[in-house]
Amino acid sequence: MSRHAGISSDIAKGTSGDALIDDEVVERAGNAARDLYRRGKEQAVAMEKGFEGVVKDRPVQSILVAAGLGVLIGMFLSRR
């Protein structure tokens, strides 16, 4: 089980009734948010490097795909 798995239940307990959310719950939620942000950033950087490699390996194909997507998006938006 993840170390952050109990956060939502802790928050629910802390906000129901007259109990307040304690500092430990807030700290755990902050740590969970930081971990998610860090992992998402790492994945985005890895994807960016992968895209750069494809563009460098196949520049003409990359330009044609981007142009094609631009035309399709333009056609879609102009029909509205």
mmJSON file of the N, C-alpha and C atoms, coordinates in Angstrom:
{"data_MODEL":{"atom_site":{
"group_PDB":["ATOM","ATOM","ATOM","ATOM","ATOM","ATOM","ATOM","ATOM","ATOM","ATOM","ATOM","ATOM","ATOM","ATOM","ATOM","ATOM","ATOM","ATOM","ATOM","ATOM","ATOM","ATOM","ATOM","ATOM","ATOM","ATOM","ATOM","ATOM","ATOM","ATOM","ATOM","ATOM","ATOM","ATOM","ATOM","ATOM","ATOM","ATOM","ATOM","ATOM","ATOM","ATOM","ATOM","ATOM","ATOM","ATOM","ATOM","ATOM","ATOM","ATOM","ATOM","ATOM","ATOM","ATOM","ATOM","ATOM","ATOM","ATOM","ATOM","ATOM","ATOM","ATOM","ATOM","ATOM","ATOM","ATOM","ATOM","ATOM","ATOM","ATOM","ATOM","ATOM","ATOM","ATOM","ATOM","ATOM","ATOM","ATOM","ATOM","ATOM","ATOM","ATOM","ATOM","ATOM","ATOM","ATOM","ATOM","ATOM","ATOM","ATOM","ATOM","ATOM","ATOM","ATOM","ATOM","ATOM","ATOM","ATOM","ATOM","ATOM","ATOM","ATOM","ATOM","ATOM","ATOM","ATOM","ATOM","ATOM","ATOM","ATOM","ATOM","ATOM","ATOM","ATOM","ATOM","ATOM","ATOM","ATOM","ATOM","ATOM","ATOM","ATOM","ATOM","ATOM","ATOM","ATOM","ATOM","ATOM","ATOM","ATOM","ATOM","ATOM","ATOM","ATOM","ATOM","ATOM","ATOM","ATOM","ATOM","ATOM","ATOM","ATOM","ATOM","ATOM","ATOM","ATOM","ATOM","ATOM","ATOM","ATOM","ATOM","ATOM","ATOM","ATOM","ATOM","ATOM","ATOM","ATOM","ATOM","ATOM","ATOM","ATOM","ATOM","ATOM","ATOM","ATOM","ATOM","ATOM","ATOM","ATOM","ATOM","ATOM","ATOM","ATOM","ATOM","ATOM","ATOM","ATOM","ATOM","ATOM","ATOM","ATOM","ATOM","ATOM","ATOM","ATOM","ATOM","ATOM","ATOM","ATOM","ATOM","ATOM","ATOM","ATOM","ATOM","ATOM","ATOM","ATOM","ATOM","ATOM","ATOM","ATOM","ATOM","ATOM","ATOM","ATOM","ATOM","ATOM","ATOM","ATOM","ATOM","ATOM","ATOM","ATOM","ATOM","ATOM","ATOM","ATOM","ATOM","ATOM","ATOM","ATOM","ATOM","ATOM","ATOM","ATOM","ATOM","ATOM","ATOM","ATOM","ATOM","ATOM","ATOM","ATOM","ATOM","ATOM","ATOM","ATOM","ATOM","ATOM"],
"id":[1,2,3,4,5,6,7,8,9,10,11,12,13,14,15,16,17,18,19,20,21,22,23,24,25,26,27,28,29,30,31,32,33,34,35,36,37,38,39,40,41,42,43,44,45,46,47,48,49,50,51,52,53,54,55,56,57,58,59,60,61,62,63,64,65,66,67,68,69,70,71,72,73,74,75,76,77,78,79,80,81,82,83,84,85,86,87,88,89,90,91,92,93,94,95,96,97,98,99,100,101,102,103,104,105,106,107,108,109,110,111,112,113,114,115,116,117,118,119,120,121,122,123,124,125,126,127,128,129,130,131,132,133,134,135,136,137,138,139,140,141,142,143,144,145,146,147,148,149,150,151,152,153,154,155,156,157,158,159,160,161,162,163,164,165,166,167,168,169,170,171,172,173,174,175,176,177,178,179,180,181,182,183,184,185,186,187,188,189,190,191,192,193,194,195,196,197,198,199,200,201,202,203,204,205,206,207,208,209,210,211,212,213,214,215,216,217,218,219,220,221,222,223,224,225,226,227,228,229,230,231,232,233,234,235,236,237,238,239,240],
"type_symbol":["N","C","C","N","C","C","N","C","C","N","C","C","N","C","C","N","C","C","N","C","C","N","C","C","N","C","C","N","C","C","N","C","C","N","C","C","N","C","C","N","C","C","N","C","C","N","C","C","N","C","C","N","C","C","N","C","C","N","C","C","N","C","C","N","C","C","N","C","C","N","C","C","N","C","C","N","C","C","N","C","C","N","C","C","N","C","C","N","C","C","N","C","C","N","C","C","N","C","C","N","C","C","N","C","C","N","C","C","N","C","C","N","C","C","N","C","C","N","C","C","N","C","C","N","C","C","N","C","C","N","C","C","N","C","C","N","C","C","N","C","C","N","C","C","N","C","C","N","C","C","N","C","C","N","C","C","N","C","C","N","C","C","N","C","C","N","C","C","N","C","C","N","C","C","N","C","C","N","C","C","N","C","C","N","C","C","N","C","C","N","C","C","N","C","C","N","C","C","N","C","C","N","C","C","N","C","C","N","C","C","N","C","C","N","C","C","N","C","C","N","C","C","N","C","C","N","C","C","N","C","C","N","C","C","N","C","C","N","C","C"],
"label_atom_id":["N","CA","C","N","CA","C","N","CA","C","N","CA","C","N","CA","C","N","CA","C","N","CA","C","N","CA","C","N","CA","C","N","CA","C","N","CA","C","N","CA","C","N","CA","C","N","CA","C","N","CA","C","N","CA","C","N","CA","C","N","CA","C","N","CA","C","N","CA","C","N","CA","C","N","CA","C","N","CA","C","N","CA","C","N","CA","C","N","CA","C","N","CA","C","N","CA","C","N","CA","C","N","CA","C","N","CA","C","N","CA","C","N","CA","C","N","CA","C","N","CA","C","N","CA","C","N","CA","C","N","CA","C","N","CA","C","N","CA","C","N","CA","C","N","CA","C","N","CA","C","N","CA","C","N","CA","C","N","CA","C","N","CA","C","N","CA","C","N","CA","C","N","CA","C","N","CA","C","N","CA","C","N","CA","C","N","CA","C","N","CA","C","N","CA","C","N","CA","C","N","CA","C","N","CA","C","N","CA","C","N","CA","C","N","CA","C","N","CA","C","N","CA","C","N","CA","C","N","CA","C","N","CA","C","N","CA","C","N","CA","C","N","CA","C","N","CA","C","N","CA","C","N","CA","C","N","CA","C","N","CA","C","N","CA","C","N","CA","C","N","CA","C","N","CA","C","N","CA","C"],
"label_alt_id":[null,null,null,null,null,null,null,null,null,null,null,null,null,null,null,null,null,null,null,null,null,null,null,null,null,null,null,null,null,null,null,null,null,null,null,null,null,null,null,null,null,null,null,null,null,null,null,null,null,null,null,null,null,null,null,null,null,null,null,null,null,null,null,null,null,null,null,null,null,null,null,null,null,null,null,null,null,null,null,null,null,null,null,null,null,null,null,null,null,null,null,null,null,null,null,null,null,null,null,null,null,null,null,null,null,null,null,null,null,null,null,null,null,null,null,null,null,null,null,null,null,null,null,null,null,null,null,null,null,null,null,null,null,null,null,null,null,null,null,null,null,null,null,null,null,null,null,null,null,null,null,null,null,null,null,null,null,null,null,null,null,null,null,null,null,null,null,null,null,null,null,null,null,null,null,null,null,null,null,null,null,null,null,null,null,null,null,null,null,null,null,null,null,null,null,null,null,null,null,null,null,null,null,null,null,null,null,null,null,null,null,null,null,null,null,null,null,null,null,null,null,null,null,null,null,null,null,null,null,null,null,null,null,null,null,null,null,null,null,null],
"label_comp_id":["MET","MET","MET","SER","SER","SER","ARG","ARG","ARG","HIS","HIS","HIS","ALA","ALA","ALA","GLY","GLY","GLY","ILE","ILE","ILE","SER","SER","SER","SER","SER","SER","ASP","ASP","ASP","ILE","ILE","ILE","ALA","ALA","ALA","LYS","LYS","LYS","GLY","GLY","GLY","THR","THR","THR","SER","SER","SER","GLY","GLY","GLY","ASP","ASP","ASP","ALA","ALA","ALA","LEU","LEU","LEU","ILE","ILE","ILE","ASP","ASP","ASP","ASP","ASP","ASP","GLU","GLU","GLU","VAL","VAL","VAL","VAL","VAL","VAL","GLU","GLU","GLU","ARG","ARG","ARG","ALA","ALA","ALA","GLY","GLY","GLY","ASN","ASN","ASN","ALA","ALA","ALA","ALA","ALA","ALA","ARG","ARG","ARG","ASP","ASP","ASP","LEU","LEU","LEU","TYR","TYR","TYR","ARG","ARG","ARG","ARG","ARG","ARG","GLY","GLY","GLY","LYS","LYS","LYS","GLU","GLU","GLU","GLN","GLN","GLN","ALA","ALA","ALA","VAL","VAL","VAL","ALA","ALA","ALA","MET","MET","MET","GLU","GLU","GLU","LYS","LYS","LYS","GLY","GLY","GLY","PHE","PHE","PHE","GLU","GLU","GLU","GLY","GLY","GLY","VAL","VAL","VAL","VAL","VAL","VAL","LYS","LYS","LYS","ASP","ASP","ASP","ARG","ARG","ARG","PRO","PRO","PRO","VAL","VAL","VAL","GLN","GLN","GLN","SER","SER","SER","ILE","ILE","ILE","LEU","LEU","LEU","VAL","VAL","VAL","ALA","ALA","ALA","ALA","ALA","ALA","GLY","GLY","GLY","LEU","LEU","LEU","GLY","GLY","GLY","VAL","VAL","VAL","LEU","LEU","LEU","ILE","ILE","ILE","GLY","GLY","GLY","MET","MET","MET","PHE","PHE","PHE","LEU","LEU","LEU","SER","SER","SER","ARG","ARG","ARG","ARG","ARG","ARG"],
"label_asym_id":["A","A","A","A","A","A","A","A","A","A","A","A","A","A","A","A","A","A","A","A","A","A","A","A","A","A","A","A","A","A","A","A","A","A","A","A","A","A","A","A","A","A","A","A","A","A","A","A","A","A","A","A","A","A","A","A","A","A","A","A","A","A","A","A","A","A","A","A","A","A","A","A","A","A","A","A","A","A","A","A","A","A","A","A","A","A","A","A","A","A","A","A","A","A","A","A","A","A","A","A","A","A","A","A","A","A","A","A","A","A","A","A","A","A","A","A","A","A","A","A","A","A","A","A","A","A","A","A","A","A","A","A","A","A","A","A","A","A","A","A","A","A","A","A","A","A","A","A","A","A","A","A","A","A","A","A","A","A","A","A","A","A","A","A","A","A","A","A","A","A","A","A","A","A","A","A","A","A","A","A","A","A","A","A","A","A","A","A","A","A","A","A","A","A","A","A","A","A","A","A","A","A","A","A","A","A","A","A","A","A","A","A","A","A","A","A","A","A","A","A","A","A","A","A","A","A","A","A","A","A","A","A","A","A","A","A","A","A","A","A"],
"label_entity_id":["1","1","1","1","1","1","1","1","1","1","1","1","1","1","1","1","1","1","1","1","1","1","1","1","1","1","1","1","1","1","1","1","1","1","1","1","1","1","1","1","1","1","1","1","1","1","1","1","1","1","1","1","1","1","1","1","1","1","1","1","1","1","1","1","1","1","1","1","1","1","1","1","1","1","1","1","1","1","1","1","1","1","1","1","1","1","1","1","1","1","1","1","1","1","1","1","1","1","1","1","1","1","1","1","1","1","1","1","1","1","1","1","1","1","1","1","1","1","1","1","1","1","1","1","1","1","1","1","1","1","1","1","1","1","1","1","1","1","1","1","1","1","1","1","1","1","1","1","1","1","1","1","1","1","1","1","1","1","1","1","1","1","1","1","1","1","1","1","1","1","1","1","1","1","1","1","1","1","1","1","1","1","1","1","1","1","1","1","1","1","1","1","1","1","1","1","1","1","1","1","1","1","1","1","1","1","1","1","1","1","1","1","1","1","1","1","1","1","1","1","1","1","1","1","1","1","1","1","1","1","1","1","1","1","1","1","1","1","1","1"],
"label_seq_id":[1,1,1,2,2,2,3,3,3,4,4,4,5,5,5,6,6,6,7,7,7,8,8,8,9,9,9,10,10,10,11,11,11,12,12,12,13,13,13,14,14,14,15,15,15,16,16,16,17,17,17,18,18,18,19,19,19,20,20,20,21,21,21,22,22,22,23,23,23,24,24,24,25,25,25,26,26,26,27,27,27,28,28,28,29,29,29,30,30,30,31,31,31,32,32,32,33,33,33,34,34,34,35,35,35,36,36,36,37,37,37,38,38,38,39,39,39,40,40,40,41,41,41,42,42,42,43,43,43,44,44,44,45,45,45,46,46,46,47,47,47,48,48,48,49,49,49,50,50,50,51,51,51,52,52,52,53,53,53,54,54,54,55,55,55,56,56,56,57,57,57,58,58,58,59,59,59,60,60,60,61,61,61,62,62,62,63,63,63,64,64,64,65,65,65,66,66,66,67,67,67,68,68,68,69,69,69,70,70,70,71,71,71,72,72,72,73,73,73,74,74,74,75,75,75,76,76,76,77,77,77,78,78,78,79,79,79,80,80,80],
"pdbx_PDB_ins_code":[null,null,null,null,null,null,null,null,null,null,null,null,null,null,null,null,null,null,null,null,null,null,null,null,null,null,null,null,null,null,null,null,null,null,null,null,null,null,null,null,null,null,null,null,null,null,null,null,null,null,null,null,null,null,null,null,null,null,null,null,null,null,null,null,null,null,null,null,null,null,null,null,null,null,null,null,null,null,null,null,null,null,null,null,null,null,null,null,null,null,null,null,null,null,null,null,null,null,null,null,null,null,null,null,null,null,null,null,null,null,null,null,null,null,null,null,null,null,null,null,null,null,null,null,null,null,null,null,null,null,null,null,null,null,null,null,null,null,null,null,null,null,null,null,null,null,null,null,null,null,null,null,null,null,null,null,null,null,null,null,null,null,null,null,null,null,null,null,null,null,null,null,null,null,null,null,null,null,null,null,null,null,null,null,null,null,null,null,null,null,null,null,null,null,null,null,null,null,null,null,null,null,null,null,null,null,null,null,null,null,null,null,null,null,null,null,null,null,null,null,null,null,null,null,null,null,null,null,null,null,null,null,null,null,null,null,null,null,null,null],
"Cartn_x":[0.849,0.0,0.892,0.52,1.279,1.294,2.346,2.413,1.438,0.901,-0.036,-1.479,-1.701,-3.023,-4.056,-3.665,-4.634,-4.915,-4.352,-4.497,-5.942,-6.639,-8.015,-8.905,-8.714,-9.539,-9.177,-7.896,-7.496,-8.1,-8.102,-8.672,-10.173,-10.839,-12.277,-12.587,-11.795,-12.002,-11.767,-10.742,-10.388,-11.387,-12.091,-13.026,-14.445,-14.735,-16.095,-16.165,-17.249,-17.406,-16.596,-16.168,-15.466,-13.954,-13.448,-12.001,-11.347,-10.139,-9.374,-8.332,-7.945,-6.88,-5.586,-4.882,-3.646,-2.476,-1.393,-0.219,0.354,0.272,0.822,0.068,-1.244,-2.047,-1.71,-1.599,-1.257,0.131,1.071,2.428,2.432,1.682,1.618,0.978,-0.057,-0.699,0.276,1.029,2.03,3.115,3.562,4.58,4.054,2.794,2.195,2.107,1.708,1.616,2.989,4.001,5.368,5.864,5.571,5.988,5.312,4.011,3.295,3.838,4.112,4.666,6.023,6.875,8.224,8.168,7.314,7.202,6.635,5.649,5.077,6.09,6.891,7.932,8.973,9.372,10.35,9.81,8.536,7.935,7.827,7.497,7.397,8.753,9.806,11.158,11.561,11.237,11.569,10.825,9.543,8.779,9.348,9.745,10.327,11.594,12.438,13.67,13.361,12.334,11.931,11.435,10.63,10.137,11.279,12.226,13.381,14.144,14.304,15.011,14.296,12.973,12.203,12.327,12.215,12.3,13.684,14.723,16.089,16.319,15.74,15.917,15.107,13.925,13.014,12.427,13.246,12.753,11.656,11.761,10.752,9.416,9.444,8.224,7.594,8.411,7.906,7.206,7.787,7.169,5.852,5.816,4.587,3.477,3.83,2.837,2.306,3.198,2.768,1.876,2.225,1.404,0.041,0.021,-1.242,-2.148,-1.558,-2.346,-2.874,-2.061,-2.502,-3.683,-3.634,-4.746,-6.004,-5.876,-7.043,-7.652,-6.819,-7.318,-7.979,-7.363,-7.954,-9.305,-9.424,-10.703,-11.757,-11.351,-12.279,-12.779,-11.856,-12.225,-13.043,-12.813,-13.543,-14.993,-15.303,-16.678,-17.565,-17.019,-17.82,-18.532],
"Cartn_y":[-1.175,0.0,1.234,2.24,3.472,4.196,4.915,5.654,6.823,7.174,8.285,7.814,6.516,5.947,6.423,6.688,7.056,8.53,9.332,10.782,11.222,10.711,11.165,10.785,9.596,9.219,10.059,10.399,11.255,12.648,13.16,14.487,14.447,13.382,13.256,13.201,12.463,12.388,13.757,14.448,15.733,16.823,16.744,17.81,17.5,16.256,15.946,16.172,16.751,17.007,18.204,18.177,19.339,19.158,18.029,17.792,18.623,19.068,19.829,18.941,19.295,18.556,18.866,17.833,18.107,18.317,18.798,19.147,17.944,16.773,15.574,15.246,15.373,15.099,16.105,17.368,18.408,18.157,17.766,17.481,16.283,15.237,14.068,14.411,15.25,15.665,16.484,17.367,18.159,17.279,16.301,15.377,14.579,14.147,13.396,14.263,15.522,16.437,16.684,16.858,17.068,15.842,14.651,13.413,13.272,13.547,13.468,14.474,15.68,16.717,16.287,15.781,15.362,14.244,13.236,12.114,12.566,13.445,13.968,14.754,15.552,16.338,15.414,14.377,13.43,12.739,12.354,11.7,12.665,13.921,14.914,15.154,15.222,15.42,14.213,13.018,11.811,11.798,12.19,12.24,13.29,14.429,15.495,15.012,14.314,13.796,12.783,11.975,11.019,11.707,12.758,13.514,14.196,14.742,15.385,14.391,13.18,12.155,11.822,11.727,11.415,12.557,13.787,14.95,15.035,14.753,14.797,13.672,12.516,11.372,11.506,12.126,12.237,13.641,14.629,16.016,16.286,15.745,16.013,15.401,14.166,13.498,14.268,14.772,15.521,16.797,17.505,18.736,18.417,17.344,16.971,16.564,15.841,15.449,16.692,17.597,18.824,19.662,19.776,20.538,19.878,18.571,17.851,18.041,17.963,18.193,19.623,20.573,21.97,22.156,21.509,21.594,20.977,19.804,19.149,19.98,20.527,21.365,22.623,23.224,24.397,24.095,22.957,22.566,22.337,21.699,21.433,22.733,23.66,24.915,25.818,25.748,26.613,26.153,24.915,24.391,24.807,25.308,25.692,26.956],
"Cartn_z":[0.0,0.0,0.0,-0.737,-0.833,0.5,0.744,2.002,2.018,0.841,0.74,0.646,0.748,0.513,1.524,2.744,3.768,3.868,2.994,3.105,2.96,1.93,1.713,2.888,3.442,4.588,5.805,5.968,7.074,6.936,5.721,5.495,5.747,5.278,5.498,6.989,7.732,9.18,9.822,9.35,9.953,9.657,8.544,8.19,8.611,8.993,9.44,10.942,11.376,12.8,13.224,14.465,14.995,15.023,14.546,14.531,13.44,13.668,12.687,12.037,10.815,10.137,10.867,11.3,12.032,11.075,11.609,10.811,10.076,10.672,10.035,8.744,8.773,7.581,6.486,6.855,5.881,5.302,6.143,5.671,4.725,5.062,4.187,2.85,2.868,1.613,0.772,1.416,0.695,0.093,0.858,0.343,-0.84,-0.751,-1.854,-3.105,-2.937,-4.08,-4.694,-3.86,-4.377,-5.133,-4.594,-5.264,-6.628,-6.681,-7.954,-8.956,-8.501,-9.386,-9.925,-9.042,-9.441,-10.469,-10.215,-11.156,-12.499,-12.458,-13.699,-14.494,-13.8,-14.478,-15.106,-14.385,-14.925,-16.175,-16.147,-17.313,-18.493,-18.214,-19.293,-19.939,-19.135,-19.67,-20.52,-20.054,-20.826,-22.16,-22.153,-23.396,-24.343,-23.792,-24.622,-25.312,-24.577,-25.174,-26.273,-26.056,-27.074,-28.335,-28.175,-29.33,-30.063,-29.31,-29.947,-30.815,-30.321,-31.087,-32.379,-32.316,-33.525,-34.528,-34.05,-34.945,-35.58,-34.81,-35.361,-36.367,-36.107,-37.004,-38.288,-38.192,-39.347,-39.44,-39.793,-39.783,-40.812,-42.007,-43.036,-42.623,-42.168,-41.73,-40.556,-39.648,-38.504,-38.946,-39.912,-40.427,-41.116,-41.91,-42.604,-41.627,-40.596,-39.591,-38.869,-38.481,-37.806,-38.716,-39.984,-40.931,-41.103,-41.221,-41.361,-40.148,-38.963,-37.756,-37.715,-38.145,-38.191,-39.122,-40.282,-41.239,-40.637,-40.039,-39.438,-38.311,-37.459,-36.361,-36.921,-37.954,-38.589,-39.203,-39.866,-40.458,-39.381,-38.305,-37.212,-36.576,-36.337,-35.698,-36.614,-37.922,-38.837,-39.03,-38.708,-38.85,-37.715,-36.668,-35.496,-35.723],
"occupancy":[1.0,1.0,1.0,1.0,1.0,1.0,1.0,1.0,1.0,1.0,1.0,1.0,1.0,1.0,1.0,1.0,1.0,1.0,1.0,1.0,1.0,1.0,1.0,1.0,1.0,1.0,1.0,1.0,1.0,1.0,1.0,1.0,1.0,1.0,1.0,1.0,1.0,1.0,1.0,1.0,1.0,1.0,1.0,1.0,1.0,1.0,1.0,1.0,1.0,1.0,1.0,1.0,1.0,1.0,1.0,1.0,1.0,1.0,1.0,1.0,1.0,1.0,1.0,1.0,1.0,1.0,1.0,1.0,1.0,1.0,1.0,1.0,1.0,1.0,1.0,1.0,1.0,1.0,1.0,1.0,1.0,1.0,1.0,1.0,1.0,1.0,1.0,1.0,1.0,1.0,1.0,1.0,1.0,1.0,1.0,1.0,1.0,1.0,1.0,1.0,1.0,1.0,1.0,1.0,1.0,1.0,1.0,1.0,1.0,1.0,1.0,1.0,1.0,1.0,1.0,1.0,1.0,1.0,1.0,1.0,1.0,1.0,1.0,1.0,1.0,1.0,1.0,1.0,1.0,1.0,1.0,1.0,1.0,1.0,1.0,1.0,1.0,1.0,1.0,1.0,1.0,1.0,1.0,1.0,1.0,1.0,1.0,1.0,1.0,1.0,1.0,1.0,1.0,1.0,1.0,1.0,1.0,1.0,1.0,1.0,1.0,1.0,1.0,1.0,1.0,1.0,1.0,1.0,1.0,1.0,1.0,1.0,1.0,1.0,1.0,1.0,1.0,1.0,1.0,1.0,1.0,1.0,1.0,1.0,1.0,1.0,1.0,1.0,1.0,1.0,1.0,1.0,1.0,1.0,1.0,1.0,1.0,1.0,1.0,1.0,1.0,1.0,1.0,1.0,1.0,1.0,1.0,1.0,1.0,1.0,1.0,1.0,1.0,1.0,1.0,1.0,1.0,1.0,1.0,1.0,1.0,1.0,1.0,1.0,1.0,1.0,1.0,1.0,1.0,1.0,1.0,1.0,1.0,1.0,1.0,1.0,1.0,1.0,1.0,1.0],
"B_iso_or_equiv":[0.0,0.0,0.0,0.0,0.0,0.0,0.0,0.0,0.0,0.0,0.0,0.0,0.0,0.0,0.0,0.0,0.0,0.0,0.0,0.0,0.0,0.0,0.0,0.0,0.0,0.0,0.0,0.0,0.0,0.0,0.0,0.0,0.0,0.0,0.0,0.0,0.0,0.0,0.0,0.0,0.0,0.0,0.0,0.0,0.0,0.0,0.0,0.0,0.0,0.0,0.0,0.0,0.0,0.0,0.0,0.0,0.0,0.0,0.0,0.0,0.0,0.0,0.0,0.0,0.0,0.0,0.0,0.0,0.0,0.0,0.0,0.0,0.0,0.0,0.0,0.0,0.0,0.0,0.0,0.0,0.0,0.0,0.0,0.0,0.0,0.0,0.0,0.0,0.0,0.0,0.0,0.0,0.0,0.0,0.0,0.0,0.0,0.0,0.0,0.0,0.0,0.0,0.0,0.0,0.0,0.0,0.0,0.0,0.0,0.0,0.0,0.0,0.0,0.0,0.0,0.0,0.0,0.0,0.0,0.0,0.0,0.0,0.0,0.0,0.0,0.0,0.0,0.0,0.0,0.0,0.0,0.0,0.0,0.0,0.0,0.0,0.0,0.0,0.0,0.0,0.0,0.0,0.0,0.0,0.0,0.0,0.0,0.0,0.0,0.0,0.0,0.0,0.0,0.0,0.0,0.0,0.0,0.0,0.0,0.0,0.0,0.0,0.0,0.0,0.0,0.0,0.0,0.0,0.0,0.0,0.0,0.0,0.0,0.0,0.0,0.0,0.0,0.0,0.0,0.0,0.0,0.0,0.0,0.0,0.0,0.0,0.0,0.0,0.0,0.0,0.0,0.0,0.0,0.0,0.0,0.0,0.0,0.0,0.0,0.0,0.0,0.0,0.0,0.0,0.0,0.0,0.0,0.0,0.0,0.0,0.0,0.0,0.0,0.0,0.0,0.0,0.0,0.0,0.0,0.0,0.0,0.0,0.0,0.0,0.0,0.0,0.0,0.0,0.0,0.0,0.0,0.0,0.0,0.0,0.0,0.0,0.0,0.0,0.0,0.0],
"pdbx_formal_charge":[null,null,null,null,null,null,null,null,null,null,null,null,null,null,null,null,null,null,null,null,null,null,null,null,null,null,null,null,null,null,null,null,null,null,null,null,null,null,null,null,null,null,null,null,null,null,null,null,null,null,null,null,null,null,null,null,null,null,null,null,null,null,null,null,null,null,null,null,null,null,null,null,null,null,null,null,null,null,null,null,null,null,null,null,null,null,null,null,null,null,null,null,null,null,null,null,null,null,null,null,null,null,null,null,null,null,null,null,null,null,null,null,null,null,null,null,null,null,null,null,null,null,null,null,null,null,null,null,null,null,null,null,null,null,null,null,null,null,null,null,null,null,null,null,null,null,null,null,null,null,null,null,null,null,null,null,null,null,null,null,null,null,null,null,null,null,null,null,null,null,null,null,null,null,null,null,null,null,null,null,null,null,null,null,null,null,null,null,null,null,null,null,null,null,null,null,null,null,null,null,null,null,null,null,null,null,null,null,null,null,null,null,null,null,null,null,null,null,null,null,null,null,null,null,null,null,null,null,null,null,null,null,null,null,null,null,null,null,null,null],
"auth_seq_id":[1,1,1,2,2,2,3,3,3,4,4,4,5,5,5,6,6,6,7,7,7,8,8,8,9,9,9,10,10,10,11,11,11,12,12,12,13,13,13,14,14,14,15,15,15,16,16,16,17,17,17,18,18,18,19,19,19,20,20,20,21,21,21,22,22,22,23,23,23,24,24,24,25,25,25,26,26,26,27,27,27,28,28,28,29,29,29,30,30,30,31,31,31,32,32,32,33,33,33,34,34,34,35,35,35,36,36,36,37,37,37,38,38,38,39,39,39,40,40,40,41,41,41,42,42,42,43,43,43,44,44,44,45,45,45,46,46,46,47,47,47,48,48,48,49,49,49,50,50,50,51,51,51,52,52,52,53,53,53,54,54,54,55,55,55,56,56,56,57,57,57,58,58,58,59,59,59,60,60,60,61,61,61,62,62,62,63,63,63,64,64,64,65,65,65,66,66,66,67,67,67,68,68,68,69,69,69,70,70,70,71,71,71,72,72,72,73,73,73,74,74,74,75,75,75,76,76,76,77,77,77,78,78,78,79,79,79,80,80,80],
"auth_comp_id":["MET","MET","MET","SER","SER","SER","ARG","ARG","ARG","HIS","HIS","HIS","ALA","ALA","ALA","GLY","GLY","GLY","ILE","ILE","ILE","SER","SER","SER","SER","SER","SER","ASP","ASP","ASP","ILE","ILE","ILE","ALA","ALA","ALA","LYS","LYS","LYS","GLY","GLY","GLY","THR","THR","THR","SER","SER","SER","GLY","GLY","GLY","ASP","ASP","ASP","ALA","ALA","ALA","LEU","LEU","LEU","ILE","ILE","ILE","ASP","ASP","ASP","ASP","ASP","ASP","GLU","GLU","GLU","VAL","VAL","VAL","VAL","VAL","VAL","GLU","GLU","GLU","ARG","ARG","ARG","ALA","ALA","ALA","GLY","GLY","GLY","ASN","ASN","ASN","ALA","ALA","ALA","ALA","ALA","ALA","ARG","ARG","ARG","ASP","ASP","ASP","LEU","LEU","LEU","TYR","TYR","TYR","ARG","ARG","ARG","ARG","ARG","ARG","GLY","GLY","GLY","LYS","LYS","LYS","GLU","GLU","GLU","GLN","GLN","GLN","ALA","ALA","ALA","VAL","VAL","VAL","ALA","ALA","ALA","MET","MET","MET","GLU","GLU","GLU","LYS","LYS","LYS","GLY","GLY","GLY","PHE","PHE","PHE","GLU","GLU","GLU","GLY","GLY","GLY","VAL","VAL","VAL","VAL","VAL","VAL","LYS","LYS","LYS","ASP","ASP","ASP","ARG","ARG","ARG","PRO","PRO","PRO","VAL","VAL","VAL","GLN","GLN","GLN","SER","SER","SER","ILE","ILE","ILE","LEU","LEU","LEU","VAL","VAL","VAL","ALA","ALA","ALA","ALA","ALA","ALA","GLY","GLY","GLY","LEU","LEU","LEU","GLY","GLY","GLY","VAL","VAL","VAL","LEU","LEU","LEU","ILE","ILE","ILE","GLY","GLY","GLY","MET","MET","MET","PHE","PHE","PHE","LEU","LEU","LEU","SER","SER","SER","ARG","ARG","ARG","ARG","ARG","ARG"],
"auth_asym_id":["A","A","A","A","A","A","A","A","A","A","A","A","A","A","A","A","A","A","A","A","A","A","A","A","A","A","A","A","A","A","A","A","A","A","A","A","A","A","A","A","A","A","A","A","A","A","A","A","A","A","A","A","A","A","A","A","A","A","A","A","A","A","A","A","A","A","A","A","A","A","A","A","A","A","A","A","A","A","A","A","A","A","A","A","A","A","A","A","A","A","A","A","A","A","A","A","A","A","A","A","A","A","A","A","A","A","A","A","A","A","A","A","A","A","A","A","A","A","A","A","A","A","A","A","A","A","A","A","A","A","A","A","A","A","A","A","A","A","A","A","A","A","A","A","A","A","A","A","A","A","A","A","A","A","A","A","A","A","A","A","A","A","A","A","A","A","A","A","A","A","A","A","A","A","A","A","A","A","A","A","A","A","A","A","A","A","A","A","A","A","A","A","A","A","A","A","A","A","A","A","A","A","A","A","A","A","A","A","A","A","A","A","A","A","A","A","A","A","A","A","A","A","A","A","A","A","A","A","A","A","A","A","A","A","A","A","A","A","A","A"],
"auth_atom_id":["N","CA","C","N","CA","C","N","CA","C","N","CA","C","N","CA","C","N","CA","C","N","CA","C","N","CA","C","N","CA","C","N","CA","C","N","CA","C","N","CA","C","N","CA","C","N","CA","C","N","CA","C","N","CA","C","N","CA","C","N","CA","C","N","CA","C","N","CA","C","N","CA","C","N","CA","C","N","CA","C","N","CA","C","N","CA","C","N","CA","C","N","CA","C","N","CA","C","N","CA","C","N","CA","C","N","CA","C","N","CA","C","N","CA","C","N","CA","C","N","CA","C","N","CA","C","N","CA","C","N","CA","C","N","CA","C","N","CA","C","N","CA","C","N","CA","C","N","CA","C","N","CA","C","N","CA","C","N","CA","C","N","CA","C","N","CA","C","N","CA","C","N","CA","C","N","CA","C","N","CA","C","N","CA","C","N","CA","C","N","CA","C","N","CA","C","N","CA","C","N","CA","C","N","CA","C","N","CA","C","N","CA","C","N","CA","C","N","CA","C","N","CA","C","N","CA","C","N","CA","C","N","CA","C","N","CA","C","N","CA","C","N","CA","C","N","CA","C","N","CA","C","N","CA","C","N","CA","C","N","CA","C","N","CA","C","N","CA","C","N","CA","C","N","CA","C","N","CA","C"],
"pdbx_PDB_model_num":[1,1,1,1,1,1,1,1,1,1,1,1,1,1,1,1,1,1,1,1,1,1,1,1,1,1,1,1,1,1,1,1,1,1,1,1,1,1,1,1,1,1,1,1,1,1,1,1,1,1,1,1,1,1,1,1,1,1,1,1,1,1,1,1,1,1,1,1,1,1,1,1,1,1,1,1,1,1,1,1,1,1,1,1,1,1,1,1,1,1,1,1,1,1,1,1,1,1,1,1,1,1,1,1,1,1,1,1,1,1,1,1,1,1,1,1,1,1,1,1,1,1,1,1,1,1,1,1,1,1,1,1,1,1,1,1,1,1,1,1,1,1,1,1,1,1,1,1,1,1,1,1,1,1,1,1,1,1,1,1,1,1,1,1,1,1,1,1,1,1,1,1,1,1,1,1,1,1,1,1,1,1,1,1,1,1,1,1,1,1,1,1,1,1,1,1,1,1,1,1,1,1,1,1,1,1,1,1,1,1,1,1,1,1,1,1,1,1,1,1,1,1,1,1,1,1,1,1,1,1,1,1,1,1,1,1,1,1,1,1]
}}}
